[in-house]
Amino acid sequence: MPKVLFLLLCLVGLLSSRCSGDASNGRGDQPLAQINIYKASLALDTSVHIHASPQVLGLKGEDTEWVDVAISNPKHSSNDWIAVFSPAKFDSSTCWPWQPQTKEKSPYLCSSPIKYTYMRNYPEYTKSGNAIVKLQIINQRADVSFALFSGSLDQPVLLGVSNPVAFVNPKAPVYPRLALGKSWDEMTVTWTSGYNINEAVPFIEWSSKGLPAIRSPAGTITFNRNSMCGEPARGVGWRDPGFFHTSFLKELWPNREYTYRLGHDLFNGSTIWSKNYTFVSSPFPGQDSLQRVIIFGDMGKGERDGSNEYNDYQPGSLNTTDQLIKDLKNIDIVFHIGDITYSNGYLSQWDQFTAQVEPVASKVPYMIASGNHERDWPDTGSFYAGLDSGGECGVPAETMFYFPAENRAKFWYAADYGMFRFCVADSEHDWREGTEQYKFIEHCLATVDRKTQPWLIFIAHRVLGYSSNDWYGKEGTFEEPMGRESLQKLWQKYKVDIAFYGHVHNYERTCPIYQSQCVNNGKKDHYSGTFQGTIHVVVGGAGSHLSPFSSLTPKWSLVQDYDYGFVKLTASDHSNLLFEYKKSSNGQVHDSFKISRDYKDVLACTHDSCEPTTSAS
């Protein structure tokens, strides 16, 4: 297909799922999308027994517990599967008035389960029809039941439902996630609860050794079904998201450890508390101290209870998460650069994800970027008219996570962390020259003081630079269409050290490059002296199914890895930056290089990085 025609079709949305790139089967890859809940039929059998225990969860303050589901089915089949529903009651009485139905038959079921797994994964069940299935349940503000189905996912037949189980306080504050504020001495804390402002007053209590405890108020927001833009987010994928609270902890001392806990003052005079958490405040901009940054994209979520359907969907997700947890004492900040949960319109998955990353996000700032699986939906202002968000059109991501943008619906922002300046773009909105976002990107790059913040990083979800991924190779572009046409002169002019992308589920590093040409033919593991060109890195292999490389390897592609991993940047001082790409499977370094550069090297002109003349000339 000629490139011009391809671009036109992308713009009008005729090839929206293809242009989205990274989802081989569109949003149907989401395991819950395989269940046609509208076609479910009832065949409740008194000989089928399902019992879940314990029935009361969280008695010791836990927000995650394992439940034993004992199943007995004398008419068992290899096609049987068990699903987890929350709320526990999911019959037709819970259907919303305007859901699709016919006069002849209203659907028995109209809400998707949270997760499911095939009973053929349990050999004892296939032999006798009896098994105990251990499933991990998180606090999602409602009770839970377990339903046994027979038949295919497309023609589900409901055989039996368990007793409900519930957390002792389903509304409890859970899953805190830190983020940088708009000022260097500010940290934001966002969390989820079941308490609206007419029930309780949310706040953070925080302190540091030697300082008095402080209470900071928190704001409360949420969204509803009408906030969603299409199916399944408005339909079978909808689930009440609860309430999101954000508090701004201000005037922090640099590099100081703080302890905090989430609180809700109930109107009956009692207070609900979370457990205690800690974080270390940000360094002063330009501060010369050890600073360690994690960057990856496209992680998604996994299931620790072995729900194979989910672990097949994002097979590397838990490995990446666990490596971060294992090395958390050596991590200062995390950037998850798009395609966060792959919920694709099934809202329950956002809770599942925030629970998975809580050990990381509650300890260090967890900064996110917008990807196609968060944002894309036709006629919603997205640059791409794909269906990858499943009707979410960016709302859950923008509401559940804080990021220091001027407009939360426009997912671009600047973040300063010590010696780093991060310019985070939104590849799902237009970035081309003359647009609002282009002006932001240039302002972000132009306003950094490289004497105090020498390390300038550009971030976007889609590959706006270079990737020899298979589908880009077939197009002959090795980039997102229209990607670097406008931006490469900004990267060069403002001497961007490294540009990071996700979207493509693998790892790739280029040489220092400008206008498709390597501009440094020296060592591949050490770059020093005058800036020559930006190094482009694809780091989208944090969890989701891997993307193959093109059969053609361009000269600028130095390292490729068809595996799961993430990047760690370590700035030891103003002149030295260490880059490491680590495997998610074992945390070992697979690729690395160093940049050594003094301020005088940043001032020097090279390859269109300075104006051709000066006023003096």
Helices and strands as residue ranges (DSSP letters): H 3-12, H 16-20, G 26-29, G 31-34, G 37-39, E 41-42, E 49-53, E 56-57, E 64-72, E 81-85, G 92-94, E 115-118, G 119-121, H 123-128, E 130-138, E 145-150, E 157-161, E 166-167, E 174-180, E 187-193, E 200-207, E 214-221, G 225-227, E 243-249, E 257-266, E 271-273, E 277-280, E 291-296, H 308-313, H 317-326, G 328-330, E 333-337, H 348-361, E 366-369, H 372-375, H 395-400, E 413-417, E 420-424, H 436-446, E 455-460, H 470-475, H 484-493, E 498-501, E 507-514, E 517-518, E 526-528, E 534-539, E 557-561, E 565-573, E 576-583, E 589-596, H 599-603
